[in-house]
Amino acid sequence: MPPTAESPAADTGAAERPMRGAWIDRLPPRAQLALVVLIGVLAAGWGTASLVLQHRLVEMQQQGRVLGAVEAFFADGSSWATAWPGWAAAFFFLLSVLRLLRGNPEPPLGRAQSVHAMRTSLRREYRVVRVALALVDVLAMLDLGRLGAYVVGTVTGDAVARADVLTVAAESLGLLCAAVLLTVWMLRFRAQLESWGAL
């Protein structure tokens, strides 16, 4: 007898398909490594370019030129106002990890008819988290590139780098913590989805 609309088998049968992995997961290992190296090189280049840009804008300020809002933002460099969002995100992700670890071992199932809709919603949430993690990872790597440039500048006697190195460090470490915690959350969430048959 074929499963009816009320049967879990009907909800999890042909309509329930394994979700494809992210495109980076389908790349060969060497291509993945090359991508990581490329992002690292771009981050280092961004760090150096941001320090050079800040130098030029500070010189313009010292010459009495009026800077626009965006130029003034880059001239001021990092500050505690730009550092706190990363730490706030890290705190939010930490709470999410703790909530996930303390959650029920099984998803809260309602009627059998809603199983497919629930699993589809969970897979959609997982895809959103993957995108968010990619964005946070890129931001963290770019800021770590800035931190490397400012540390080198500080060691070599660069006054602009020395003035901003602590706030750049606070900013980049906040984003790094956010990226690590979001990765933990995603891996734990993926494990639960796999145990529930949603992936």
C-alpha positions, 0 to 999 in steps of 0.5 A: 500500500503506498504511503498516504499524505499523513505518513512520514514516508510520504514526507521523507521519500522522493521529495527528501533529497540529500543536500549538495555540499558547498561548492568549495567541498567539491573542489579537489584538495589542491584547489582548496589549498590554492584558494586558501593561499590566494585569500591569504595573499589578498588579505596580506595585500589588503593589510599593506594597502590599508596602511599605505592608504591611512598614511596618505590620508593622515598626511592630507589631514596634516596639510589642512585638507578637508576629508570626506566621511569615507576618507576620514573613516580610513584616516582614523583607522581602527578604533574601539567603535569598530572593534566591538561588533566582532566581539558582539558577534562572537558573544552571540555565536557563543550563546548559540553554541551553548544553546545547541549543545544543551538542545534536545537530542531530537528535533521537536516533531509535530504531525507527521505531515510537517516532517518534510517542511521542518527538514526543508527549513533546517536545510535552509537555515544550514545554507544561510549559516554556510554563507554567513560563515564564508562572509565572517571568514573573509572579514576575519582573514582581511582583518588578520592581514591588516593586523600583520601589516600593522605589527610589521609597521610597529616593529619597523618604527611606523608611527601610524601603525604603532598608534593603531596596532592595539585596536586593529588587534582587538578588531581582528581577534574579535572577528577571528573568535566569531569565525571560530565559534560560528564554525563550531556551531555549524559543525554541531548543527550539521551533525544534528541534521545528519542524525535527524536525516535532514542532510 
